[in-house]
Amino acid sequence: MSYIALYREWRPSCFGDVVEQEHVVKALRYSVSTGRIAHAYLFCGTRGTGKTTMAHLLSRAVNCLDPHDGEPCNKCEICREILSGSSVDVLEIDAASNNSVDNVRSIRDEVIYAPTKAKRKVYIIDEVHMLSTGAFNALLKTLEEPPEHVMFILATTEPHKLPATILSRCQRFDFRRISKDSIVERLNKIASADGITLESDAAKLIAQMADGALRDAISLLDQCMSLGRKSIVYDDVLSVVGIVNDEFMTGFIADMLDKNVAGLLQNISRLVSDGRDAVHFVSDLVMYFRNLMICKSTGGKCDDLIEVPSAVLSLMKKQAGTISLDEIMRYIKELSALENSLKYAINPRVMLEVTLIKVCGSNSTEHGGGNGTGSIGPDLEARLAAIERRLKNIDLSAALQPGGHQTAMTHENDSIPPPPKPSELSEKPEQYDIKAEATLMTADSGANAADAGKKGAAVQKAAVRDPSIKQAVEYNKWPAVMTHLKSLGRMAIYTILLNIKAVLIDESTIGLVSSDASIRTMVSKLEHIKMIEEAVHKATGREMKIKCIDDDVLRKAVSAEKPRENSDMLKRARLIAEKAGLPLEIIDE
């Protein structure tokens, strides 16, 4: 006999063998034992949780010649035929490849005939959400009033794609993900039955990789058993699934926290040469930083929340103590964006290297500290501190007077050079280097504070750079234009423009502002633009151009004109300017 895959060999043969899903088993077993069998069932849930298995169990249970407490005997002629797949009364249909109207019509034509041997004719339609709209419509009437001898069992991983008319005619059961403990218990049972020892860490890793799908876990165990070893250890599972070991991962994270770019690039080269998948590796990085976040947030009391070997967990707790929570979240955000981009990347290695160099080469303060006051870089902070030291060490009133006497009070450990002599000052006292430095520093602060609000979308950047949008004011002649359109009988465009606000961008341009993209699209049609321009000309006597503007873009453009007033950096800059008696100029470019 040819080899049978483990997940097929260990498929449950009765309701009692089903792992978890007690809520489904209890309801179906009671229905069979009492004869309260519905004409249509819908089994929903993620892959590998037992939907198709439960459908086969139910088909045998309702047709079994000698059932016991709702369980099929699996020994009678009907049960054996269904188990072997030779029964003509139980049909399994793959909707992914049989999704046309003709396929469903053939079912509709066949249901009128009575079953040959079994009590009920059962149709199991797997991945039913793949049926076309026409096929659903063809199935609807049959599903609503089928003959008494027919039962439908629909299985799907995406129930939200089914029409409400189908959902309302079925008894729905949602299958839950299998817990890791139950998967580990099942894997140990299967391994011991084949005389193989499965280490605890290896079983937990398989359960973790399965993500609640027992079939995936058994398939992975089958792949590990193909190595031909009597004992399956943690590293065996790592080599089969193609992920790095804990030693490599912890070392890689240590290099990231230490900003060791050279070490990271060497490890990436090793990763690629070993044939590891970049997307899977980045996903593991995200999970590692998630674990660091849990360690940091719980103060180290996270043994039940993180499922890793104890040695790795101890190292995670130490690493979590060396990094801030904000920086951990920044790493998660950057790596999650990278994970999504790598799926479509032509050269994943380059994208991985660029992102890691970016996150390791920047300081966490550059990305905002969570206080809502903008963000400043270390260089800007150092320059501000230097100016403050200068203010403490020189007599500004003397330095700013022509021919005045200066007093230097620098300390030996102060890296700031002494102020220039009066003869070295420019003719205009206000051009003293402290003012220049303060102005430049404040300009950087304003730019950084504004950048914190500009990093969202490219549309917002474009709006901020358009000075005409910033200067937009309400167009007071718009009611006359609307009245003219109404008098011409242009009710279609008139009705649309009722939801539009008109602003005067400049002397020759009117902006039509709306937050609804569909309205802007309709107004932007060439014939509508010409119609509005003609109405403006007739109503006002002036030829104006029409421009459609997003309401959000307009508001962001106006709000972006001023830097954030509550920025700590701006407050410190103003204080410096007041002490120095200098005018403060904020430049936001």
C-alpha positions in Angstrom: 0.0 0.0 0.0 1.3 3.5 -0.9 2.3 5.9 1.9 -0.5 8.0 3.4 0.2 11.5 4.7 0.0 11.7 8.5 -2.8 14.3 8.5 -4.9 11.8 6.4 -3.9 8.8 8.5 -4.8 10.6 11.8 -8.0 12.2 10.5 -10.7 11.7 13.2 -13.1 8.8 12.5 -15.7 9.8 15.1 -16.8 12.9 16.9 -14.9 11.9 20.1 -11.6 12.0 18.2 -12.1 15.7 17.2 -9.6 18.0 18.9 -11.4 20.8 20.7 -14.5 22.2 18.7 -16.6 20.8 21.6 -19.4 23.3 20.8 -19.8 21.9 17.3 -19.4 18.3 18.3 -22.0 18.5 21.0 -24.6 20.2 18.8 -24.2 17.8 15.9 -24.1 14.7 18.0 -27.4 15.8 19.7 -29.0 16.6 16.3 -28.2 13.1 15.0 -29.2 11.2 18.1 -32.6 13.0 18.3 -33.3 13.2 14.5 -33.4 17.0 14.5 -31.2 17.2 11.4 -31.3 20.4 9.4 -31.2 20.5 5.6 -28.2 22.9 5.4 -25.2 23.5 7.5 -22.4 26.1 7.2 -19.0 25.3 8.7 -16.8 28.4 9.0 -13.2 28.8 10.3 -9.6 29.1 9.4 -7.7 26.3 7.6 -6.9 23.1 9.3 -9.4 23.3 12.1 -11.6 20.3 11.0 -14.4 21.7 8.8 -14.2 19.1 6.1 -13.5 16.3 8.6 -16.6 17.3 10.5 -18.6 17.3 7.3 -17.6 13.7 6.5 -18.3 12.7 10.1 -21.8 14.2 9.9 -22.5 12.6 6.5 -21.7 9.1 8.0 -23.6 9.8 11.2 -26.9 10.6 9.5 -26.6 7.6 7.2 -25.1 5.0 9.5 -27.1 1.8 9.9 -26.0 1.3 13.5 -25.3 4.6 15.2 -24.4 4.9 18.9 -25.2 8.0 20.7 -25.0 10.1 17.5 -21.6 8.5 16.5 -21.2 6.6 13.2 -20.1 2.9 13.7 -17.7 3.1 10.7 -18.3 -0.7 10.2 -21.6 -0.9 8.3 -21.7 -1.0 4.6 -22.8 2.7 4.2 -20.0 3.9 6.5 -17.4 1.9 4.7 -18.5 3.2 1.3 -18.4 6.8 2.6 -14.9 6.3 4.1 -13.6 4.8 0.9 -15.1 7.6 -1.2 -17.1 5.2 -3.3 -20.6 6.2 -2.1 -22.7 7.8 -4.8 -25.0 9.3 -2.2 -22.3 11.5 -0.6 -20.7 13.9 -3.0 -17.9 16.3 -2.2 -17.6 19.3 -4.6 -14.7 21.7 -4.7 -16.3 25.1 -5.4 -12.9 26.6 -6.3 -12.9 24.6 -9.5 -16.6 24.0 -10.0 -17.9 27.5 -9.4 -20.0 28.1 -12.6 -23.8 28.3 -13.0 -23.7 25.0 -14.9 -22.1 23.1 -12.1 -24.8 24.2 -9.7 -27.6 23.6 -12.2 -26.4 19.9 -12.4 -26.8 19.7 -8.6 -30.2 21.2 -8.8 -31.2 18.6 -11.5 -29.9 15.7 -9.4 -31.4 16.4 -6.0 -34.9 15.3 -7.1 -33.7 11.7 -7.3 -33.7 9.6 -4.1 -30.5 8.2 -2.7 -29.5 4.6 -3.9 -28.5 3.1 -0.5 -28.2 5.8 2.1 -30.9 7.5 4.0 -29.9 11.0 2.8 -28.1 12.3 -0.2 -25.4 14.7 1.1 -23.7 17.4 -0.9 -20.4 18.7 0.7 -19.4 22.0 -1.0 -15.9 23.0 0.1 -14.7 26.6 -0.3 -18.2 27.6 -1.1 -17.3 31.3 -1.1 -15.6 30.8 -4.5 -19.0 30.3 -6.2 -19.9 33.0 -8.7 -22.9 35.3 -8.2 -24.9 33.3 -10.8 -24.0 30.0 -9.1 -25.2 31.4 -5.7 -28.5 32.5 -7.3 -28.9 29.0 -8.9 -28.3 27.3 -5.6 -30.6 29.6 -3.6 -33.9 28.0 -4.4 -32.7 24.5 -4.0 -31.1 25.4 -0.7 -34.3 27.0 0.5 -36.6 24.1 -0.1 -34.6 20.9 -0.8 -36.3 17.5 -0.9 -36.5 15.7 2.4 -33.8 13.2 1.4 -31.1 15.9 0.6 -28.7 17.7 3.0 -26.2 20.4 2.1 -22.9 21.0 4.1 -21.1 24.1 3.1 -17.6 24.8 4.3 -15.7 28.1 3.9 -12.8 30.1 5.3 -14.4 33.4 4.3 -18.0 33.5 5.4 -18.3 37.2 4.9 -18.2 36.6 1.1 -21.4 34.6 1.1 -24.7 36.4 0.3 -27.0 37.0 3.3 -29.7 35.0 1.5 -27.4 31.9 1.7 -26.3 32.5 5.3 -29.9 32.9 6.5 -30.8 29.4 5.2 -28.0 27.5 7.0 -27.2 26.5 10.5 -23.9 28.1 11.0 -21.0 26.7 13.1 -17.8 28.7 13.6 -14.7 26.6 14.2 -12.1 28.0 16.5 -8.3 27.9 16.2 -6.8 24.9 18.0 -4.9 25.9 21.1 -1.2 25.3 21.3 -1.5 22.9 24.2 -4.0 20.7 22.3 -1.7 20.7 19.3 1.3 19.7 21.4 -0.7 16.9 23.0 -1.8 15.6 19.6 1.7 15.8 18.1 3.1 13.8 21.0 0.5 11.1 20.6 1.2 10.8 16.9 5.0 10.8 17.4 4.9 8.2 20.2 2.6 5.9 18.0 5.4 5.8 15.4 8.1 5.2 18.0 9.6 8.7 17.7 10.6 11.0 20.6 9.4 14.6 20.2 11.2 17.1 22.5 9.0 19.6 24.3 10.6 22.7 22.7 10.3 21.1 19.2 6.6 20.4 19.8 6.0 23.9 21.0 7.7 25.4 18.0 5.7 23.3 15.6 2.5 24.4 17.4 3.6 28.0 17.2 4.3 27.7 13.5 0.9 26.1 12.8 -0.9 29.1 14.1 -4.0 27.2 15.3 -4.2 24.8 12.3 -3.8 21.2 13.5 -3.5 19.9 9.9 -0.5 22.3 9.3 1.1 21.1 12.6 0.7 17.4 11.6 2.1 18.1 8.1 5.1 19.8 9.7 5.7 16.9 12.0 5.5 14.5 9.0 8.2 16.6 7.3 10.4 16.4 10.4 9.9 12.7 10.6 11.2 12.4 7.1 14.6 13.2 8.3 14.8 9.6 9.5 15.7 10.3 13.2 14.3 8.6 16.2 14.3 11.9 18.2 13.1 15.3 16.8 14.8 18.2 18.5 14.3 22.0 18.3 17.0 22.5 15.7 15.5 19.9 13.4 12.3 21.9 13.3 14.2 25.1 12.6 16.0 23.5 9.7 12.8 22.1 8.2 10.8 25.4 8.3 13.8 27.5 7.2 14.0 29.9 10.1 17.1 31.0 12.1 17.9 29.6 15.5 17.5 31.5 18.7 21.3 32.2 19.0 21.3 33.9 15.6 18.2 35.9 16.4 19.3 37.2 19.8 22.7 38.1 18.4 21.0 40.0 15.5 18.8 41.9 17.9 21.8 42.7 20.1 23.5 44.3 17.0 20.4 46.3 16.3 20.3 47.7 19.8 24.0 48.4 19.7 23.7 50.2 16.3 26.3 47.7 15.0 25.6 48.2 11.3 28.7 46.2 10.1 27.6 43.2 12.2 24.0 43.4 10.9 25.2 43.4 7.3 27.4 40.4 7.9 24.5 38.5 9.4 22.2 39.4 6.5 24.9 38.0 4.1 24.9 34.8 6.2 21.1 34.7 6.2 20.9 35.0 2.4 23.7 32.4 1.8 21.9 29.9 4.0 18.8 30.3 1.8 16.5 31.8 4.6 13.4 33.6 3.6 13.7 37.4 4.1 9.9 37.9 4.7 9.8 35.1 7.3 12.9 36.5 9.0 11.4 40.0 9.2 8.2 38.6 10.6 10.3 36.8 13.3 12.0 40.2 14.1 8.6 41.8 14.5 7.6 39.0 16.9 10.9 39.4 18.8 10.3 43.1 19.4 6.7 42.3 20.3 8.1 40.1 23.1 10.5 42.9 24.1 7.5 45.2 24.3 5.7 42.7 26.5 8.7 42.3 28.8 9.1 46.1 29.1 5.4 46.8 29.7 4.9 44.1 32.3 8.2 44.8 34.2 9.5 41.3 33.4 6.3 39.4 34.6 5.6 37.9 31.3 6.5 34.2 31.6 2.9 33.2 30.6 2.7 35.7 27.8 5.8 34.8 25.8 6.3 31.3 24.5 10.1 30.9 24.0 12.8 28.8 25.7 13.6 30.0 29.2 17.2 31.0 28.3 15.9 33.2 25.5 13.3 34.7 27.8 15.9 35.7 30.3 18.0 37.4 27.6 14.9 39.2 26.3 14.2 40.6 29.8 17.8 42.0 29.9 17.5 43.5 26.5 14.2 45.1 27.3 15.9 46.9 30.2 18.3 48.6 27.8 15.8 50.2 25.4 12.8 52.5 25.8 9.2 51.5 25.0 8.9 54.2 22.4 12.0 52.9 20.6 10.6 49.3 20.7 7.4 50.5 19.1 9.4 52.4 16.4 11.2 49.2 15.5 7.9 47.3 15.3 6.4 50.0 13.1 9.4 50.1 10.7 9.8 46.4 10.5 6.0 45.8 9.9 6.1 48.2 7.0 9.1 46.4 5.6 7.4 43.0 6.0 4.5 44.2 3.8 6.9 45.8 1.2 9.1 42.7 0.9 6.2 40.7 -0.5 6.4 42.7 -3.7 10.1 43.5 -3.7 12.4 42.4 -6.6 15.5 42.5 -4.4 14.4 41.8 -0.8 18.0 41.8 0.6 18.6 45.5 -0.5 15.3 46.6 1.2 16.2 44.7 4.3 19.6 46.3 4.5 18.3 49.8 3.8 15.7 49.6 6.5 18.1 48.2 9.1 20.7 50.9 8.4 17.9 53.5 8.6 16.6 52.4 12.0 20.0 51.8 13.4 21.4 55.1 12.1 18.7 57.3 13.6 18.0 58.3 17.2 14.8 57.6 18.9 14.2 61.2 19.7 14.1 62.0 16.0 10.8 60.1 15.8 8.9 61.7 18.6 9.0 60.8 22.2 5.2 60.6 22.8 4.8 64.0 24.5 3.1 65.6 21.5 5.5 68.5 21.4 7.3 67.8 18.2 10.6 66.1 17.7 14.2 67.3 17.8 17.5 65.6 16.8 20.6 65.2 18.9 22.5 67.8 16.8 19.9 70.4 17.4 19.8 69.7 21.1 23.6 70.1 21.3 23.5 73.4 19.4 20.8 74.7 21.8 22.9 73.7 24.8 25.9 75.4 23.3 24.0 78.7 23.0 22.8 78.4 26.6 26.3 78.0 27.8 27.4 81.0 25.8 24.7 83.1 27.3 26.0 82.1 30.8 29.7 82.8 30.0 29.6 86.2 28.3 28.2 89.7 29.0 25.9 90.2 26.1 25.2 93.8 26.9 28.9 94.6 26.6 29.4 92.4 23.6 26.6 94.1 21.6 27.8 97.6 22.2 30.3 99.1 19.7 33.6 99.3 21.4 32.2 97.7 24.5 34.3 95.5 26.9 33.7 91.7 27.0 34.2 89.4 29.9 34.8 85.7 29.2 34.0 83.2 31.9 34.6 79.9 30.1 35.5 76.8 32.1 38.3 74.5 31.3 35.9 71.7 30.3 33.7 73.9 28.1 34.1 73.0 24.5 32.7 76.3 23.3 35.3 78.8 22.1 35.4 82.2 23.8 33.3 85.0 22.2 35.0 87.2 19.6 36.6 90.5 20.4 34.6 93.7 19.7 36.7 94.4 16.7 35.7 91.1 15.2 32.0 91.8 15.4 30.2 93.0 12.3 29.1 96.5 11.9 25.5 95.6 12.9 25.4 94.2 16.4 22.4 92.1 15.6 24.5 89.9 13.3 26.5 88.5 16.3 27.0 84.8 15.9 24.8 83.9 18.8 21.8 85.4 17.0 22.8 83.6 13.8 23.1 80.4 15.6 19.8 80.9 17.5 18.0 81.8 14.4 19.3 78.8 12.5 18.6 76.6 15.4 15.0 77.9 15.7 14.5 77.4 12.0 15.5 73.8 12.4 13.2 73.5 15.4 10.3 74.9 13.5 11.0 72.7 10.5 11.3 69.6 12.7 8.0 70.4 14.5 6.2 70.9 11.3 7.7 67.8 9.8 6.1 65.8 12.6 2.8 66.8 11.1 3.8 66.4 7.5 5.0 62.9 7.4 1.5 61.5 6.8 0.6 61.6 3.2 2.1 63.0 0.0 -1.1 64.8 -0.7 -0.6 66.9 2.4 2.9 67.8 1.4 1.7 69.0 -2.0 -0.9 71.1 -0.3 1.5 72.7 2.0 3.8 73.7 -0.8 1.0 75.3 -2.8 0.8 78.9 -1.5 -2.4 79.6 -3.5 -4.3 77.0 -1.4 -3.1 78.6 1.8 -4.5 81.9 0.8 -8.0 80.6 -0.2 -11.0 82.7 1.0 -14.7 82.1 0.7 -16.1 83.1 -2.7 -19.0 85.5 -1.9 -20.4 85.5 -5.5 -21.0 81.7 -5.5 -24.8 82.0 -4.7 -25.3 84.0 -7.8 -23.6 81.3 -9.9 -25.8 78.6 -8.3 -28.9 80.7 -9.0 -27.9 81.0 -12.6 -27.3 77.2 -13.0 -30.8 76.6 -11.5 -32.4 79.1 -13.9 -30.8 77.2 -16.8 -32.4 73.9 -15.6 -29.0 72.3 -14.9 -30.4 70.5 -11.9 -28.0 67.5 -12.0 -24.9 69.6 -11.5 -26.8 72.0 -9.3 -27.7 69.2 -6.9 -24.1 68.0 -6.8 -22.8 71.5 -6.1 -25.1 71.9 -3.1 -22.6 69.8 -1.2 -19.6 71.9 -2.4 -18.0 74.9 -0.7 -16.5 77.5 -3.1 -13.4 79.5 -2.2 -11.4 82.1 -4.1 -7.9 80.8 -4.6 -6.6 83.8 -6.6 -8.0 86.4 -8.9 -8.7 83.9 -11.7 -9.3 80.6 -9.9 -12.2 79.3 -7.9 -11.7 76.2 -5.7 -14.5 73.8 -5.1 -13.9 72.1 -1.8 -15.4 68.7 -0.7 -14.4 65.9 1.5 -16.3 63.3 -0.7 -14.0 61.9 -3.4 -17.0 60.7 -5.5 -18.4 64.3 -5.6 -15.0 65.7 -6.6 -14.8 63.1 -9.3 -18.2 64.0 -10.7 -17.5 67.7 -10.7 -14.1 67.2 -12.3 -15.6 65.9 -15.5 -14.8 68.1 -18.5 -18.4 68.9 -19.4 -19.2 69.9 -15.8 -16.2 72.1 -15.5 -17.1 73.9 -18.7 -20.7 74.3 -17.6 -19.6 75.8 -14.3 -17.1 78.1 -15.9 -19.8 79.4 -18.3 -22.2 79.9 -15.4 -19.5 81.9 -13.5 -18.9 84.1 -16.6 -22.6 84.8 -17.1 -23.3 85.5 -13.4 -20.2 87.6 -12.6 -19.0 88.8 -16.0 -15.5 87.4 -15.3 -13.7 84.3 -16.8 -12.6 82.1 -14.0 -10.9 78.7 -13.8 -12.4 75.9 -11.7 -10.2 73.7 -9.4 -11.4 70.8 -7.2 -9.8 70.6 -3.8 -10.0 68.0 -1.0 -11.4 69.5 2.2 -8.8 67.7 4.3 -6.0 69.0 2.1 -7.2 72.6 2.5 -7.4 72.3 6.2 -4.0 70.7 6.6 -2.5 73.3 4.3 -3.8 76.2 6.4 -2.9 74.5 9.7 0.6 73.8 8.4 1.4 77.5 8.0 2.4 77.9 11.7 4.9 75.7 13.7 3.6 74.0 16.7 3.5 76.7 19.4 3.9 74.3 22.3 7.2 72.8 21.1 9.7 72.6 24.0 12.4 73.6 21.6 10.6 76.8 20.5 10.0 77.7 24.1 13.7 77.4 24.9 14.6 79.3 21.8 12.2 82.2 22.8 13.8 82.3 26.2 17.3 82.5 24.8 16.2 85.3 22.5 14.6 87.3 25.4 17.8 86.9 27.5 19.9 88.0 24.6 17.6 90.9 23.7 17.5 89.7 20.1 14.6 89.4 17.7 13.3 85.9 17.1 12.8 84.7 13.6 11.2 81.3 12.9 11.7 79.8 9.5 9.6 76.8 8.4 10.7 75.5 5.0 
